[in-house]
Each structure stands twice: as C-alpha cells, then as structure tokens.
Amino acid sequence: MTELSNANKRFIEGAKARGVDVTVRVMDNSTRTAEDAAKACGCTVDRIVKSLVFQGADTGNPYLLLVSGPNRVNEKGVAAIIGEELERPDADFVRETTGYSIGGIPPLAHTTPLATYMDKDLLAFETVWAAAGTPKAVFEVDPARLRETTGAEVIDVTE
C-alpha cells in the first residue's frame, strides 16, 4: 500500500475528532473524477460522493454539497433551498476553506465549518465512497452516518 500523505493523515485525525473511524485507501490511479473513483473502488458511479464547494453570491459564505457521482447540481434549485445564488469559487478559495485541493476534498474534517447539503440519492446505498484528502485516496462510509456526522441537510440536488 502506498504511504499516506500529510493531507490523508490530517483527514483521518479530523474524522476521528468527529467520532468517525475511517480506513483510507490510497489507489494506484487517480480518483479525482467520480468515474475514476468508481473504477478504482470497483463500484457504480452513483456510490461515489462528490464533495463540491460553492460560494454564496451575496454573503461569500462557503457551502458544501455532497453529490452522488452521476448527478449534476441544479444550482438555481439548490440556491432556492439555501436562500442565495451560488457561485463556483476558485481553487484558492476551496483550498483555504476546506484545507484540501479540488479532486481530494473529503466530505468532513475541513479547516472551516461548512453548511453542508447532501444529495438524497446517496442514502439509497449501504455504503458510499468519498475522497480522503488527495486525488488518489478514498474511504468507504455508511451515508446515514456521513449525514449525521456532517450535520448535512438532505436535499434533491437535481431539481
């Protein structure tokens, strides 16, 4: 097994601090996209959690959306739930807010507490796979436990 990076170790410690024991798997190939992650994990793409960071257009507040792999976010629909329009922030904002680079953002253990919203489609599975701090590392988790741990509001991200 490939050695864990500092980002992977920081994620593991952050998850433990939130009461979640995780086993991080560092893959030989990239897990940066949902399709790549599904292939590496040997599962369907809908069991992959995409951790997407958005920024409020009015407040500048960061928002985290945990989205099932094949789903595309209906930004207007989600904005109606959140209460402000959403913008896609630049990579520096994402890194400063989460502590991780795009492609490796885990669903929890961030630098800044994030208002979190979870795609209802993820709850259909016994377990899902999510990034663990780098574009080659993942962990498996019960989506109900993930929702509980992140305090996520479950929504329909596609409508």
C-alpha positions in Angstrom: 0.0 0.0 0.0 1.2 3.5 -0.8 2.1 5.6 2.2 -0.4 8.1 3.5 0.2 11.8 2.7 0.0 14.6 5.3 -3.4 15.5 3.9 -4.6 11.9 4.3 -3.3 11.9 7.9 -4.9 15.2 8.6 -8.2 13.9 7.3 -8.0 10.8 9.4 -7.4 12.8 12.5 -10.2 15.2 11.7 -12.6 12.3 11.1 -11.6 10.7 14.4 -12.2 14.0 16.2 -15.7 13.9 14.9 -16.2 10.3 16.1 -15.7 8.6 12.7 -13.0 5.9 12.3 -12.0 5.7 8.6 -9.8 3.4 6.7 -8.2 5.4 3.9 -7.3 3.5 0.7 -4.6 5.1 -1.5 -5.2 3.9 -5.0 -2.6 3.4 -7.8 -4.6 5.5 -10.1 -6.4 8.8 -9.8 -9.8 9.0 -8.1 -10.2 12.7 -9.0 -13.4 12.2 -11.0 -16.4 10.2 -10.0 -15.8 7.9 -12.9 -12.2 7.3 -12.0 -13.1 6.7 -8.3 -15.8 4.2 -9.2 -13.4 2.3 -11.4 -10.7 2.3 -8.7 -13.2 1.3 -5.9 -15.0 -1.4 -8.1 -18.4 0.1 -7.6 -21.0 2.0 -9.6 -20.5 5.8 -10.1 -23.7 6.6 -8.1 -22.0 5.3 -5.0 -19.3 8.0 -5.3 -19.6 11.1 -3.2 -18.6 14.3 -5.0 -17.7 17.0 -2.4 -18.5 20.2 -4.2 -17.8 23.6 -2.7 -19.8 26.6 -3.7 -19.8 30.2 -2.5 -22.8 32.4 -1.8 -23.1 35.2 -4.3 -24.3 37.7 -1.7 -22.6 36.6 1.5 -19.5 34.9 0.3 -20.3 32.0 2.6 -19.0 28.6 1.6 -21.4 25.8 1.1 -20.6 22.1 0.7 -22.7 19.8 -1.5 -22.3 16.1 -1.2 -23.5 14.8 -4.5 -23.9 11.3 -6.0 -21.4 10.7 -8.8 -23.6 10.9 -11.9 -25.8 13.8 -10.6 -25.4 17.3 -11.8 -26.3 20.1 -9.4 -29.2 22.3 -10.3 -27.6 25.5 -8.9 -30.9 27.5 -9.1 -32.8 24.8 -7.3 -30.2 24.5 -4.6 -29.9 28.3 -4.3 -33.7 28.4 -3.6 -33.1 26.0 -0.7 -30.0 27.8 0.7 -31.5 31.3 0.2 -28.9 32.9 -2.1 -27.5 32.4 -5.5 -24.4 30.2 -5.8 -21.1 30.8 -7.5 -18.3 28.4 -8.2 -15.2 29.6 -6.2 -11.7 29.5 -7.4 -9.2 26.8 -6.3 -7.6 29.0 -3.8 -10.9 29.7 -2.0 -11.7 26.0 -1.9 -8.2 25.1 -0.5 -8.3 27.9 2.1 -11.9 26.9 3.2 -11.5 23.1 3.3 -7.8 22.6 3.7 -7.7 20.3 0.7 -7.2 20.7 -3.1 -10.0 20.1 -5.6 -10.2 16.4 -6.5 -9.3 15.3 -3.0 -11.9 17.2 -0.9 -13.3 14.9 1.8 -16.9 15.4 3.0 -15.8 16.3 6.5 -12.8 17.4 8.6 -12.4 20.8 6.9 -10.5 23.9 8.0 -13.7 25.9 8.2 -17.1 24.6 9.4 -19.3 24.4 6.3 -23.0 24.5 5.8 -23.5 21.1 4.3 -26.2 19.7 2.0 -26.4 16.0 1.0 -27.9 14.6 -2.2 -30.9 12.4 -1.2 -29.7 9.8 -3.8 -26.7 8.9 -1.7 -29.0 7.5 1.1 -30.1 4.6 -1.2 -26.8 2.8 -0.6 -25.4 0.7 2.3 -22.1 2.4 1.8 -20.6 5.1 -0.4 -17.0 6.1 -1.3 -15.6 9.6 -0.8 -12.3 11.4 -1.2 -9.9 11.3 1.7 -7.8 14.3 1.3 -5.9 13.7 -2.0 -6.9 12.8 -5.6 -5.8 9.2 -5.1 -7.3 8.4 -1.7 -10.8 7.3 -0.7 -12.7 5.9 2.2 -16.0 3.9 2.5 -18.7 5.1 4.8 -22.4 4.5 5.6 -24.2 7.5 4.0 -26.5 7.8 7.0 -23.5 8.1 9.3 -22.0 10.6 6.9 -25.1 12.7 7.0 -25.2 12.5 10.8 -21.5 13.4 11.2 -21.6 16.3 8.8 -24.9 17.6 10.0 -26.0 17.7 6.4 -29.4 18.7 5.3 -30.7 16.1 2.8 -32.0 17.7 -0.4 -32.7 16.9 -4.0 -29.7 18.5 -5.8 -31.0 17.8 -9.3 -34.4 19.6 -9.2 
